[in-house]
């Protein structure tokens, strides 16, 4: 066996897990190329001509062609988000719906029958209660998948063989589960809020749970418990972008909805925006930032707390998307935080995402998408400006993965730290945008002009390890979210003790204004005049349209050369 392996990652999308695997294997010294599953013929042709040593499928929703899985000298490894013996496409949905305490990931060899191949590796973990499917996947499943993949490679190098699936083995506890249907998720609003929350969590992201709200049918997402009581199934109040619905026991905030009717917009949007007049007539329970300091309210997308001379501003926007209205609320929140008598200010995002920049769904849904995009980019630029111009020493805690303007928002801080294992995508061009958020002011100062161009033009994901090496971030914190949050406070205390505020680099408003002006001149061409097909690319993203070919930037030279020779 040669010292390094040529590995193809075959996936149905270059999603977060696939990106993490791609980066982890490259950093471990393996030669990695990505292959998007388009058609059987193209997949077979690409793999047969590239001759990889191993094919790993971190996220594959398609059936592996027979000619490929029958070649046992080059195994096709499926990363399945389930324990040994578990089979089917709804593994995480069932694990959440059944309130299982333990779950896992299994690496198995592709065979004719889906998920029934011999097992190369399996890792289990404790599944937290009331966790969303997306949170489970992006954290616990992702971590276990990485462990499985490196175990598979080690066994493959040492010429070990996988263990056939045997349901008579007492350690094989999983079973074949059917694809979950909406009927399996059906609930009545007379059930408890906690039970309904668990059902919504099981469908978080895709497909959502079909439910009736005051005579209309919607897919519901982004649910939070609340202590209030009210008539089951009735809209009780609104707060920010969410609506409060009564249940049989307590109530539930719903942050995002999608109308079920075929003639309606086929993507999720903030609940208040979807319900329109119904939502406007509800009592508004939106909190001021001052109130959040004194409140133990269960739901608020922006929260401020303070201990001594350290303030912490937390924002938790669904999927990290920041609409114009959310940015406007964020501006007020930052202004409030800046007015407090503090020396250090922490800004941090949510568990699943820090920020991904402007809200593409609300832009797509607007009567004039170009105009809304233009408003949105100005609003998020104003957020960044507020953070650049502070008296406090600002620490950005990048809690979840971040992309485009979300990465640049973090760079407005004096000190940037990231949770281990998250992925950064500091670029815009794949969406047909030049980018703004003062990136031409902050990014070159951190990584240099050449590296800044490379990051924004190559459009590749960046691991926290690499980000630290090039100066994109300053430190890496613990992987576990609660440990990270505690560690983040320790960093803030150190900064306060060392009087970091006194050594804060001065903000150059003239230079920043010049950078913003240039960025917006470019963005005007992209957003208002569509020079790089932002409208088409945005539409494909929002409607989750599948790409028709593997992005050229993700094909390794060793795979590309052999394909070209053919």
N, C-alpha and C positions, 0 to 999 in steps of 0.2 A: 504493500500500500504506500502510495506516495505521501510525502510529508503534509501536503494540504489537499483538501477536497474541493472539487467543483460541484457546487450545490445550486440547483434551481429551486426557487420558491414559487410554487404554482398556487395561485389564489384566485378567487372570484372578484377580489378588489384589493387594492393596496391600502388596506385599512390599518388602524392603529396597531393591532397585534402583528400584522405582517411587517409593518415598518420597524417595530421593535425587534422582531426576529432578524430582519435584514441587517439592521445595525449591529446587533449582538454578534451575529456570525462573522460579519466583516471585521469587527473589532477583535474577534478571536483568531483572525488570520485566515479564514476560509474565503474561497473565491465564490461570490454569490451573485446570481443573476435572477431577476424577477420575471415571471411569465404570467400574464393575465389569461385566465381561461376565457377564450372567445368561442372558437368552434373546435370540435374534436379534431378535425383535419389539421388545423393550425397548431394545436397543442402537440399532436403527435409529430408533426413535421419539425417543430422547434426543438423538442426534446431529442428526437432521433438524430438530428443533425448536430446538436450541441454536445451530445454524449456526456452528460453530467454523471458524476459518481453516485449522486443521491438526489432524489426529488422529495421535497418536504412541502406539505400543503397546510399552512397555518389557518387558512380560512377558505375552505372549498365547499361550495354549495352544489357543484356539478359532479356528475359521475365520471370517474377516471376511465378513459378508454381501455378496452380489453387488451389491446396490443401492448399497452404500457404496463399494466399491473401484472401481466403474465411474464414479464422479464424479471426474474427473481435476482439476477445479478445486479440490478439497479432498482432497489425497492422504492416504491412510492409510499411515503409515510403520511398518513392522515392525522392531523391534530384534532382530536374530538373533545369537546368541552363536557366530558362526563366521566364518571368512575368506570372501573373495569366492568365490562359487560353491558354498560348502558349503550343504547343505540337509538337513532332517530334524530330528526332535525329540530326537536323542541326540548333538548336536554335541559337547558338552563331554565326555561319556562316552567317545566315540571318540578325541577329542584326547588324553585321559589314557591310555586303554588302549593307544594306538599309540605312546605316549612321544614325541609331537611336540614339537619345540623351540619352534615359533612358532605362535601362534594369534591370533584376533582377533574383532572384532565388526563386523557389517555392517548398515547401515540401508538397507532396501529397500522399495519400494512394493508394497503388497498387490495381487495379481492373483489370477486363478482358481486357478492352480497354487501350492501352498504353497512359500514361500521362493524363488520363481522370478522375482520382479518386478525391474524396473530398479533399479540401485544408486544411492543418493543419497550415501552416504559409507561408508568402511571404514577401520578402524584396527587395526593388528596390534601384538602385544607378544610378548616372550620369555616362554615358559611355563616356570616352574621345574619341576625334576624332582620326582617324588613329592609333588605338591601335591594336596590334596583338592579334589573338585569344588566343594564349598561355599566353600572358600577362594579358588579360582580365580574363581568367580562373584562373590563379594562384594567382591573387590579388583580384579583385573586386568580382568575383564569389565565390572564397574561403571565403572571409570575410562574404558575405551575407549568404552563406551556413551554416557557424558556427552559425550565429544569428538564422537562421531558425531552426536548430537542437535543440538548447537550448530552443527555444520557444515551439517546439513540445514536448520535454520532460516535460516541465513545464505543458503544457496542458494535457498531458497523465497522469501525477501524480495527477492532479486536476480533472481527469475524464471528461474533456471537450471533445466535439465531433468536428470533422472537418466539414467544410462548403462545401456542394456539389457544384461542378462546374456549374455555371449558366451563359451562354453567354448573357442572357438578363440583367445581372447586369452591369451597366455602368463602374464599377471598373475593370471588366474583359475585358482587352483590347487585350490579346493575342489570337491567332487563330492557328489551325492546319496548320503546314507548311510541304511541301513535303521534303524528303531527298534531299539535294542539290547535283546536278550533275555537272560534268565538263562543260556541256553546259551552266549551269547557271553562271559559272565563266568566260566564254569565253570573250576574249578581243582581240582587234587589237593593235599592237604597235603604231598605229597612235593616239591612245587615249593619254590623258595627263598622265604624270608620277604619279601624285597624284591619279588619278582614278585607274590606274593599281596597285599602291601600296595598295590601299584599298582592291582590289580583292585578291591580294597575302596575305594580312593580314587575310582575312576571312578564308583562308585555311592553315594558318601557323601551322606547326607541322604535322598535318594530315588533308587532303591527299596531300597538295601542289596543285599548279595550273598548269595544262597542257598547255604548250605554245611552239611555234616554234621559234627556234633561228637559223637563217641562214641555214634553210633547215632541221634541226634536231629537234626532239621533246623531251622535257624535262619537268619534274615537277620542278617548281621553288619555292624557299624559301628564307627567310632572305633578304628582300628588303629594300633599303634606297633611299630616294630622293637625287638628285644631281642637281646643277644649270646649268650644261653644256647642250648645244644643239648638236644634231647630227641626222643622218638619222635614221628614225624610224625602229626598229628591228635589227639594225646593232650593232655589237660589236665595242665599241669605245676605250676602254682602260681597264687596269687591275690595281688593287691595293690590295696588300696583297693576300688574297684568293678569292677576289671578281672580277667580271667583270662588266663593265659599258655598258649599252644598251640604245641606243637612243629611244625616244618616240616622240609622236606628239607635246609634250610640255615639254621641259627639258629632263632629263634622269634618269635612275634608276640603282643603284648598286644591283647586285644579288650575295649573299654570298654563297648560297648552291644550288646544282642541283642534280637531279636524272634522269638518262636516262629512257625514256618511253619504249624503246624496251625490249621485254621479255627476250632476251638473255644477257642483261646487268646486272650489279650489282643492286640488288633491294633495295638499300638504298641510302640516301642522303650523299653527300660528298662536300667538298669545291669546288666552281665553277671552279676555275683555274685547279684543279686536274682533274675534269671531262672533261673539254674542251681541256686539254693537249696542242697539237701543236697550235690550234687556239688561245688559251690564251697566249702562249709564244710569238706569233708574235705581240701582242698588245703593245701599248705604256704603260710603267709602271709608274703609278702615285703614287706609294708608297711614303709616307712622312717620312722624318727623324723626330725624336722626337723633335729636335730643331724647325723644321717647324711647328709641331702641336701646339707649344706654340704661334706662331704668326699667325696661320691659323684659319679660320672659316669654314674649309671644313666640309661637311655634314657627310662624312663617313671615319672612321678610327677605327680599333678595339682597338688600344692603343693610349691614349691621355695623354699628360702631361700639367699641368698648375701650376702656382705659384703665390702666394700673399705674399709678404714680405719674411719671413723666413719659410714659409710653402709651401711644394710642394704636388701636388696630381697626382698620376698615376692611371688612369682608364683603365681597360681592359674589353672588352665586347666580349667574344668569344661565338659563337653560341652554345646554350644549355650548356654552361660552359665547353665544351670539349676543351682540349689544346693539339694540335698535336705537333710533334717534331719541325716543322717549326715555329709554333706559340710560342712555348717555347723559341726558339732561338731568335725570335724578342723580346719577353718579357725580356730575359736576357739583351739584348742591351738597352732596355728601362729603366730597373732598374739601370743599370750602369750609364746611362745618368742622371737619377734622383739623384743618389748618388753623382755625381760630382758637383751638384749645391750647392750654398751657402745657405743651409737651415738647420734648426734645427729639423723640424718635417716633416715626409713624410707620407702622406695618400696613402694607396693602396685600391682600391675598384673595385668591379666587375660590371656586368650589372644588369638591372632591373629584368630579369627573373632568372638569375643564377649568383652566385659568381664564382664558379669553381667546376667542378666534376672530376678533374684530367685528366688522359691521354685520348686521343681521340680514342675511341674504333672503330669508323667507319673507320678512316684512317688506323688503324691497320688491321682491317678485310679485307680492300681492297688491302693491300700491297701484292706484289709478294711473300714475305716471312713474314707473320704476326708476327711470333715469333721474328724475327730480328728487325722488326719495333717497336714492343712493347718494346724491350730492348733499342732501341735508344730513344724512347719516355720517358721511365722512367728515363733514365740518364739525358735527357734534362730538365724534370720537377724538378728533384733533383737539377740541377744547378740553376734553378729559385729560389728554396727555399734557397739554399746556399747564393745567392746574397742578399736575404732579411734578412737572419740571421746575415750576416756580414756587418752592416751599421754603419755609424757614427751618423745618424739621429735617433730620437725617431720615431719608425714606428707604425702607427695606421692602422689596417686592418678594413675596413668597409665592413662587409658581407651584401651586398645589396639584394641578392637573395639566394635561397636555395643552399646548398653545400653538396657534398658527397665525400667520400673516400679521395683521395689526395687533393681535393679542400679545405676540412676542414683543413687538415694538413698544406697546404700552408698559410692559414690565421694565424695559430698558430706560424708561424715564426716571427710575429710582436710582439712588446713590449706590445701592448694594442689592444685587439680584441673587436669590438662592432658589434652588429647584428641588422638588421631591425626587428621590432616586427612581429611575425606571420610566419617567414620563418622556414624551417626545416633543421636540420643538420643530416647527416648520416656519422659519423666518423668511418667508418669500410670498409674493403676490402673483407672479406672472402666469401661473397655471389657471388663474381666474381671469386673466386678461387685464390685469391692473398693474400700474406702476407702483402704487403704494403711497401711503402718507403716514400719519401718526408720528411725524417728526423723525422718521427712520434715517433720513440723510443727515440729521443732526446727532442722533444718539449712537447708531450702529457703527459708523467709522471710528468714532472716539473709543469704542470698546475693542473692536477687532482690526482696525486699520482699513484703509480704502480698498485694498486688493481683496481682502477677505470679505468685506461687505459686498463687493460686486459678485464674488463667487457664491456667497450664500443666497443672494437675491436672484441671480441668473441661473444657477444650476438647479434650483428648486428641489433640493433633496432634504429629507428629514435629518435632524441632528439629535444625537443622544446627549444626555446631560454630561456624560464623560467627555465627549468631544467639545461640548459647549464650554466646559470648564477649561479645557486645554487651550482654546482659542480666545478666551476672555469674554465670551458671550454672557456667561454667568460667573459669579464669584465663589459659590460654594454649593455643595450637594448635601441635602438633608436626608433623614431616614425615609424609607419607602412607606412604612405604615403611617396612615394619615394622622392619627392621634399623636404618635411619636413625633411626626414632622411638625405639627402645630406647637407642641411643647418645646421642641428644639428651636423653632422660630422665635419663640419668646426669649429663649436663652441668648440667641444672637442679638436680639433687640436690647436685652439687659447689658450685654457686653458693650454694645455700641454706646449706650447711655453712660456706662461707667467710664469708658474711654473718651467721653465727650466728643464723639464723632461729628456732632453738629458743628463744632468749631472748625473742623477741617473740611467741611462741605465745599465742593468746587463751585465757584460762582456760576450762576445761570447767565447766559449771554442772550438776552431777548432779541437783539438785533440780528444775530446770526440765526437764531431759531426762527424768527419771522421770515428771514430770507429763504431758509430751507422749506418752510411750510408753503410759501408762495410758489416756489419751484415745483414742489410735489403736487400742489393743487392745479397748477397749469397742466401737468402731465395727466392728472386724474380727470380733469375736465375733458380731455380728449378721449379717455377711456370710458368714463361714466356717461357723459352727455352726448358724445359723438361716436362711441362704440368702436374705436379704431382697432381694438384687439379682441372683438367679439365677446365682450363682457356679458352682454345680454344672453347670448346662446350658452356660454359656459355656466352662467348663473342658473339658467333654466335647467340645464342638465344636472347640476348639483342639487337643486331644490327638489326636482322630480326624481332624483336618484336613478337617472338613466345610466345604463351600463356602458362603459367605454368599449369601443370596437377594436382596439388594438393595445398592445403593451406600450406604455410610454418609452420612447427611445432612450431617455436618460436613465432608465432603470435596467437596461440590458447591458450586461458586462461584456467587455471586449472579447473574452474567450468564447462566449456564446454567440456574439454578433458575427465574429470572423467566420465561424463555421456555417452560420446561416447565410452569410454573403457568398461564401465559396460555392454553396449549392446553387 
